[in-house]
Amino acid sequence: MLVLERAPESARGGNSAYTGGAFRVAYDGEQDICRLVADLSADTLAQSDFGAYPASQFFDDLIEMSGMRADADLVEVLVNRSFDTLQWMRGQGVRFIPIHGRQSFLVDGKHKFWGGLTIEVSGGGAGLVDALFSRAQRQGVRIAYDHKMTELLVEDGAVCGVVAVHAGQVRQLRADAVVLAAGGYHANAEWRARYLGTNWDLAKVRGSRYNTGLAIQAALNQGARAAGHWTGCHSVFYDANAPEFGDPALLNQQKNYFNLGVVVNTLGERFVNEGENFRNYTYSRMGAAMLKQPGSRGWQIFEAQGAALLPDEYRVRHATRYQSDTLEGLVAQLEGVNKAQLLRTLREFNAAVDRSVPFNPAVLDGRSTRGLPIDKTHWALPLEQGPFVAFEVSCGITCTYAGLSITPQAQVLDEEGRTMPGLYAAGEMVGGLYYNKYPGGAGLTSGSVFGRIAGTQAALHGRAP
Ligand SMILES: Cc1cc2nc3c(=O)[nH]c(=O)nc-3n(C[C@H](O)[C@H](O)[C@H](O)COP(=O)(O)OP(=O)(O)OC[C@H]3O[C@@H](n4cnc5c(N)ncnc54)[C@H](O)[C@@H]3O)c2cc1C
């Protein structure tokens, strides 16, 4: 078996290597978490409220968030195979741990998990990629780095290999079957402008620079059916200081805990309901909302109680950060904002908070503002108690939502709806799972579930049943 990796070895692993390693998985309670996570101590268990994330809820989240457009057959496989796929990965050397730091809040002395996202890989995306590459190499899989796949080889209607470019040389590589798992097109500025629209060529790329849609194009050229949401993508509030492409040394430039504060644009106005839902269910649309604002930049602003709950991604080096004991002092530091309007916006926000409802970040607390043009519907904390902090944000694109159409067995379909013999696909380049919205942690699970199925099918391809 041969794996072609477009990147050099030092940048291997695509977007997966840039992740926090969070996996969305269906589980029925603490006992299931213990089957995925090794060595959970009695103390950790006593201090954690993992709750449950039943398969039915995972399924409903994906279907409802897609506006009922998602391919229910694919969603069913993703959900129903999530737990056993992660167990299998554990057996392959991937070490899972609970995400106490980013996905739970301390309530009555226990870490209460709130967003259906409970486990991550030790060492994050880098830990995941290292574990899987090591395992593959121990199994005798050959890895060819700096190999860019550009075309599929097709003979007698069946896929029988690929064309790849290595060190300027074009090579034909023959194979019994081909699995495409080369990501979406988020790193291709021209495709972003073409499919996502105005100003998307200007978005910062959070992850790998190698996912430019080449493998999607190669399959489309052979008659594969396009699927998914071509004008949709996953994008987040991203630190204004972040580099143009993801940098493994500067991970965590996203700013995803906006639900604990307020967000304003350069006009000094709020433009989203920061508390619409848990951030896992809204964060992937925030980059797009930011991109549409004047100058595509803005600020997240927090008072003392919200700021104290912010996780590490707000403390990384290079993050923009402004602090003052007074709102006036904070606003004075923000460059390019309408300062008078911003102070008006914040005072109106404070006056609109319904203080009769207690603040609780671990549940949808219903503590809202009333009567604003855009109300904040949960976790509304008036900006009264300093120190106040602000972070300047822009739009960071994570990944795209479109590519090829596959069957639940990961076989690529052609425009007529027939399977393309010898061709399988998995991961970001599969269309049909996400439309407009995305529940955090679904991407790694999807890549793993369908990657495992595609690999199994490709290995069996051509063998007698
Ligand atoms: C910063 C960041 C954080 C994220 N955090 C999470 C998270 O915590 N949880 C989660 O579920 N999802 C997360 N995601 C989304 C997640 O990364 C993706 O959904 C998932 O990694 C996709 O896996 P994949 O195998 O499809 O693509 P990738 O992991 O991107 O792998 C694609 C591979 O194909 C290679 N390649 C590309 N083109 C070619 C070519 N032409 N020839 C040969 N090789 C090629 C690439 O170099 C790469 O190795 C995050 C994404 C980013 C950018």
The ligand as an SDF file (V2000), in Angstrom:
LIG
                    3D

 53 58  0  0  0  0  0  0  0  0999 V2000
   -7.1810   24.9220   12.7160 C   0  0  0  0  0  0  0  0  0  0  0  0
   -8.1730   23.8010   12.5380 C   0  0  0  0  0  0  0  0  0  0  0  0
   -8.7310   23.1950   13.6520 C   0  0  0  0  0  0  0  0  0  0  0  0
   -9.6610   22.1610   13.4900 C   0  0  0  0  0  0  0  0  0  0  0  0
  -10.1010   21.5270   14.6120 N   0  0  0  0  0  0  0  0  0  0  0  0
  -10.8880   20.4390   14.4720 C   0  0  0  0  0  0  0  0  0  0  0  0
  -11.2260   19.6390   15.6000 C   0  0  0  0  0  0  0  0  0  0  0  0
  -10.7470   19.8530   16.7340 O   0  0  0  0  0  0  0  0  0  0  0  0
  -12.0730   18.5930   15.3980 N   0  0  0  0  0  0  0  0  0  0  0  0
  -12.5580   18.2640   14.1590 C   0  0  0  0  0  0  0  0  0  0  0  0
  -13.3270   17.3110   14.0400 O   0  0  0  0  0  0  0  0  0  0  0  0
  -12.2010   18.9670   13.0710 N   0  0  0  0  0  0  0  0  0  0  0  0
  -11.3710   20.0290   13.1860 C   0  0  0  0  0  0  0  0  0  0  0  0
  -10.9890   20.7120   12.0680 N   0  0  0  0  0  0  0  0  0  0  0  0
  -11.4810   20.2230   10.7560 C   0  0  0  0  0  0  0  0  0  0  0  0
  -10.6460   18.9880   10.3790 C   0  0  0  0  0  0  0  0  0  0  0  0
   -9.3140   19.3980   10.2520 O   0  0  0  0  0  0  0  0  0  0  0  0
  -11.0640   18.3480    9.0780 C   0  0  0  0  0  0  0  0  0  0  0  0
  -12.4340   18.1150    9.0190 O   0  0  0  0  0  0  0  0  0  0  0  0
  -10.3350   16.9980    8.9070 C   0  0  0  0  0  0  0  0  0  0  0  0
   -9.0190   17.1010    9.3610 O   0  0  0  0  0  0  0  0  0  0  0  0
  -10.3290   16.6140    7.4600 C   0  0  0  0  0  0  0  0  0  0  0  0
   -9.5230   15.4860    7.2760 O   0  0  0  0  0  0  0  0  0  0  0  0
   -9.1310   15.0740    5.7830 P   0  0  0  0  0  0  0  0  0  0  0  0
   -8.3550   13.8120    5.9170 O   0  0  0  0  0  0  0  0  0  0  0  0
  -10.3020   15.1120    4.9040 O   0  0  0  0  0  0  0  0  0  0  0  0
   -8.1830   16.2660    5.2590 O   0  0  0  0  0  0  0  0  0  0  0  0
   -6.6990   16.6650    5.7280 P   0  0  0  0  0  0  0  0  0  0  0  0
   -6.4420   16.2940    7.1420 O   0  0  0  0  0  0  0  0  0  0  0  0
   -6.5200   18.0950    5.3460 O   0  0  0  0  0  0  0  0  0  0  0  0
   -5.7620   15.7560    4.8300 O   0  0  0  0  0  0  0  0  0  0  0  0
   -5.6500   15.9380    3.4420 C   0  0  0  0  0  0  0  0  0  0  0  0
   -4.2940   15.4160    3.0160 C   0  0  0  0  0  0  0  0  0  0  0  0
   -4.2200   15.3760    1.6050 O   0  0  0  0  0  0  0  0  0  0  0  0
   -2.9830   15.9740    1.1860 C   0  0  0  0  0  0  0  0  0  0  0  0
   -3.2030   16.4650   -0.1740 N   0  0  0  0  0  0  0  0  0  0  0  0
   -3.9610   17.5180   -0.5810 C   0  0  0  0  0  0  0  0  0  0  0  0
   -3.9440   17.5780   -1.9380 N   0  0  0  0  0  0  0  0  0  0  0  0
   -3.1880   16.5550   -2.3660 C   0  0  0  0  0  0  0  0  0  0  0  0
   -2.8020   16.1000   -3.6660 C   0  0  0  0  0  0  0  0  0  0  0  0
   -3.2240   16.7050   -4.7670 N   0  0  0  0  0  0  0  0  0  0  0  0
   -1.9950   15.0210   -3.7520 N   0  0  0  0  0  0  0  0  0  0  0  0
   -1.5460   14.3720   -2.6200 C   0  0  0  0  0  0  0  0  0  0  0  0
   -1.8930   14.7710   -1.3690 N   0  0  0  0  0  0  0  0  0  0  0  0
   -2.7120   15.8420   -1.2610 C   0  0  0  0  0  0  0  0  0  0  0  0
   -2.7270   17.0360    2.2220 C   0  0  0  0  0  0  0  0  0  0  0  0
   -1.3780   17.4450    2.2450 O   0  0  0  0  0  0  0  0  0  0  0  0
   -3.1420   16.3000    3.4950 C   0  0  0  0  0  0  0  0  0  0  0  0
   -2.1190   15.4770    3.9910 O   0  0  0  0  0  0  0  0  0  0  0  0
  -10.0650   21.7510   12.1920 C   0  0  0  0  0  0  0  0  0  0  0  0
   -9.4960   22.3500   11.0690 C   0  0  0  0  0  0  0  0  0  0  0  0
   -8.5510   23.3600   11.2380 C   0  0  0  0  0  0  0  0  0  0  0  0
   -7.9370   23.9790   10.0020 C   0  0  0  0  0  0  0  0  0  0  0  0
  1  2  1  0
  2  3  1  0
  2 52  2  0
  3  4  2  0
  4  5  1  0
  4 50  1  0
  5  6  2  0
  6  7  1  0
  6 13  1  0
  7  8  2  0
  7  9  1  0
  9 10  1  0
 10 11  2  0
 10 12  1  0
 12 13  2  0
 13 14  1  0
 14 15  1  0
 14 50  1  0
 15 16  1  0
 16 17  1  0
 16 18  1  0
 18 19  1  0
 18 20  1  0
 20 21  1  0
 20 22  1  0
 22 23  1  0
 23 24  1  0
 24 25  2  0
 24 26  1  0
 24 27  1  0
 27 28  1  0
 28 29  2  0
 28 30  1  0
 28 31  1  0
 31 32  1  0
 32 33  1  0
 33 34  1  0
 33 48  1  0
 34 35  1  0
 35 36  1  0
 35 46  1  0
 36 37  1  0
 36 45  1  0
 37 38  2  0
 38 39  1  0
 39 40  1  0
 39 45  2  0
 40 41  1  0
 40 42  2  0
 42 43  1  0
 43 44  2  0
 44 45  1  0
 46 47  1  0
 46 48  1  0
 48 49  1  0
 50 51  2  0
 51 52  1  0
 52 53  1  0
M  END
$$$$
